[in-house]
């Protein structure tokens, strides 16, 4: 399956990188590498997440990182669409 990032997910990744890079650019790169490498697994195992809060969406907690990936599986077009990425402690009821 193809991996596609919505604009919100790209903005989320940039925000995560910039937040961590304030303290350590090296750590920010390591987190991004681990996060993106883990997200890549969704192309092989698109249903490894659990049903999300939004109808039709899945959520996957990234192993060994405090981030949750919200995504949809488009079986017709054989792609996984990453909608958002957020820190697990973030208030999502806003």
C-alpha positions in Angstrom: 0.0 0.0 0.0 1.0 3.6 -0.6 1.6 5.9 2.3 0.0 9.4 2.0 0.3 12.3 4.6 -2.5 14.8 4.8 -1.5 18.5 5.3 -2.4 18.2 9.0 -0.1 15.2 9.5 2.8 17.1 7.9 2.2 20.1 10.1 2.0 17.7 13.1 5.4 16.2 12.2 7.0 19.6 11.7 5.6 20.7 15.1 7.0 17.6 16.8 10.4 18.0 15.2 10.6 21.7 16.1 9.5 21.2 19.7 12.1 18.6 20.3 14.8 20.4 18.3 14.6 23.4 20.7 16.4 21.2 23.2 18.3 18.8 20.9 18.3 18.7 17.1 20.0 15.3 17.3 17.2 13.9 19.5 14.6 15.5 17.1 16.1 13.7 14.2 16.2 10.4 16.0 12.5 10.7 17.0 11.5 11.6 13.5 13.5 8.6 12.1 11.8 6.2 14.6 8.4 7.8 14.1 8.5 7.7 10.3 10.0 4.2 10.3 7.2 3.0 12.5 4.5 4.7 10.4 6.0 2.9 7.3 4.9 -0.4 8.9 1.2 0.6 8.3 1.8 0.0 4.6 2.3 -3.7 5.3 -0.1 -4.0 8.3 -2.7 -1.3 7.8 -5.2 -2.7 10.3 -2.7 -3.0 13.2 -4.2 0.1 14.9 -7.5 0.1 16.7 -10.8 1.8 15.7 -10.4 5.5 16.3 -12.7 8.2 17.7 -13.6 9.4 14.3 -15.7 7.1 12.2 -13.7 5.3 9.5 -10.4 6.2 11.2 -7.9 4.0 13.0 -5.4 5.0 15.8 -2.0 3.4 16.3 0.2 4.1 19.3 3.8 4.2 18.1 5.9 1.6 20.0 8.5 3.2 22.4 7.3 6.7 21.6 4.5 8.8 23.2 2.7 9.5 19.9 -0.6 8.3 18.4 -1.1 8.2 14.6 -4.6 8.7 13.3 -5.1 7.2 9.8 -7.6 5.8 7.3 -7.2 2.8 5.1 -8.3 3.4 1.5 -8.5 -0.2 0.2 -9.9 0.8 -3.2 -6.8 2.9 -4.0 -4.5 0.7 -1.9 -3.2 3.5 0.4 -2.9 4.4 4.0 -3.7 8.1 4.6 -2.1 9.6 7.7 -4.5 12.3 9.0 -2.8 13.4 12.2 -0.1 12.6 14.7 -0.3 13.8 18.3 1.3 13.3 21.7 -0.5 10.8 23.8 -1.0 13.3 26.6 -2.5 15.9 24.4 -6.0 17.0 25.1 -8.0 15.9 22.1 -11.4 17.3 23.1 -10.6 20.8 21.8 
